[in-house]
Amino acid sequence: MRTVADIEADLDAPLCGEEAARLLGLGEEALSLWLTAQGQIPTHERSEGFRLLALHRQGARRDPSFNACRETCRELAYHFNLLHEAVDGPETARQTQMMRALARHLALFIGGKLENAGFGEFCCSSRALRVESTTH
């Protein structure tokens, strides 16, 4: 089974032809890892045309703190649309880099949630996380 580290390594891979679809797929894979770790079966449904958004909705249903990555998911879908509809031009490289950064942010968020699941309620400003990071 793949891990968040595998996804992060794939994000560093050289650019290829269908970069937008690959990056969107890596975002979906990260969300699927979280859902699987929570004992859920990741949905194959779509929300607003994207499985990524349906996976986010599914994750947020049982964990309100999961809404912290909502905008990242929406921006990833937005940049997918920009790249999917665009003719290769001067903005393509910038949009691809933005999409890569968004997919990385999502993978890091999921990785953090998986790593710190033992702390209880997860939030980037969680006292338990701050205390733990200052003692090591």
N, C-alpha and C positions, 0 to 999 in steps of 0.2 A: 504494500500500500504506500502511495506517495505521501510526502510530508510537506509542511510549509517550507522547509529548507529546500526541497526539490523545486517548489514553485519559485522561490527566490532565485535559485540557480538558473531556471529557465528564463527569468526576467532579464538576466545578464547575458543571455545568448545573443549572438549577432542577429541583426535585422534580417527578415526574410520577406517573401512576397506578400503573404496575407497577415501582416503584422497586427492589424486591428482585430481580426477574428481570433488570433492566437492570444492576444492580451485579454480580450473579453473572456475567452475560455479559461485562462489562468485565474481570473477573478471568480468565475463560477466554481472552479475547482477549490479555491480557498474557502469559499462559503460552504461548499459541500463537505469539506473536512470538518468544519465546526459543527454542522448539523449531524454528521455521522458520529462525532465524539459525544454529542448530546443524546444519542440513541434514536435519532430521527432518520427517516429515509428521505434524502434530498429530492425535492419535487422536480418534475420535468415540465411542469406547466410554465407559462409565460405571463408576465405582467407588463403591460404597456409594450408588448412585443419582445421582451427580454426575459430569459430564464434567470439571469443575474438578479433582476429586481424581484422575481418571484421567490428566489432563494433567500434574498434579504428579508422579504416579508415573512417567510416561514421562520427564519431565525429570530426575528423580533417578536413573534407571537408569544414565545415562552420566556424571552429574555429582553425586557425593555431597554437594558443598557446597550443592546445590539444596534439600536437606532443611531448610535454614535457614528456608524459607518454608512448610514443611509445616503448622505450627500456624495460620498466617495463613489458609491455604486451608481448613483444617478449621473454623476460626471463621467464615469467610465462609459456608460451607455451613450451619453451625449457625444463624447469624442469618438466612439465607435461610429455613430451616425455621420459625423463630420468626415471621417476618413473613408467610410464606406461609399459616400456620395461624391467625394472629391476626385477631381482629376489630379494626377500627380503634379504638384506645383510647389511654390516656395513655402507654403504653410504646412505641407505634408510632414516634413521632418519635425517641426515644432509640435504639431498635434500628436505625432507618434510618440515623441518623448514625453509629452504630458500624459498620454494614455499609459505609458510604461510607468511613470511616477505614480499615477493613481492606482494601478494594479499592484505596485510594490507597497503602497500605503495600506491597501486592503489586506495584502498578505501579512504585513507586519502587525496590523490590528488583530487579525485572526490568530496569528502566532502568539501575540501577547495574551489574548483571551485564553488560549489553550494552555499556555505556560502558567498563567496565574489563576487558573480555575479554582485552585484550592483556597484562594483568599476570600471567596464569597463574591459579593456584588463587585463587579469590575467597573472601574472608571479610571481614566488616566490621572485623575487627581485623588484617587483613593489613598486614604491615610496608610493603610497596610502596605501599599506599594512604595510610598515615600519612605516609610520607616525601614522597610526591608532594603531599599537601595542605599540608604545612608549607613546601614550597619555593616555593609560588605565593601 
